[in-house]
């Protein structure tokens, strides 16, 4: 017995796995501890997490990447719209050569403003009413009554759209007294341009004019729109939108054209 014990001790001593640095190899592997065990053993004051917090965190983790992508990767429509808007503002500022006293064409500001006044609503409404009172023919009264309807429709449409969009002009210019009377305060759309386009189309359709007068009428409408850009009151897109709105106003008046009998009834009632 003593000989066998001494042999066993010598064998254990010579075994490499019995050294201190290799003792961990002889121990069986332990399973992973559950993560919740550490939280449970943290103390009696620990409170269990609410199941709603986990769903809220999941929703936030799903939403944040999408928001980041929307901010960092804008759509093609947004890029195109912002680019066109920047070009519009830049070109409008370049064409605003009569916008102030220090502008390059400041000496021509009075003449350019006079061209714009020819497209104002107050002179056109007053002149139409005066011609209607002086007119003695049924055909002339019919045309003038429908023109008055078109002018009133133009003022209400432009004022409503401007109040809805509230776009400022390219320069800090205050509206005149006539602009306040017709509620033409904001930039989009250009009321003078819409009125000029509507009136010129109306005259071209209902008046017999020579070719030079027709050309002058179209040039007058274009000059009115350009004058509003030159004095810094409107952008280029405001004037172009005004031309489009004026054309559609003319088409609408053509659809609801008042006959001669209706015009005579309204005149007699007035």
Secondary structure, 3 states (H helix, E strand, C coil): CHHHHHHHHHHHHHCHHHCHHHHHHHCCCCCCCCHHHHHHCCCCCCCCCCHHHHHHHHHHHHHHHHHHHHHHCCCHHHHHHHHHHHHHHHHHHHHCCCCCCCCCCHHHHHHHHHHHHCCCHHHHHHHHHHHHHHCCCHHHHHHHHHHHHHHHHHHHHHHHHHHHHCCCCCCCCCCCHHHHHCCCCCCCCCHHHHHHHHHHHHHHHHCCCCHHHHHHHHHHHHHHHHHHHHCCCCCHHHHHHHHHHHHHHHHHHHHCCCCHHHHHHHHHHC
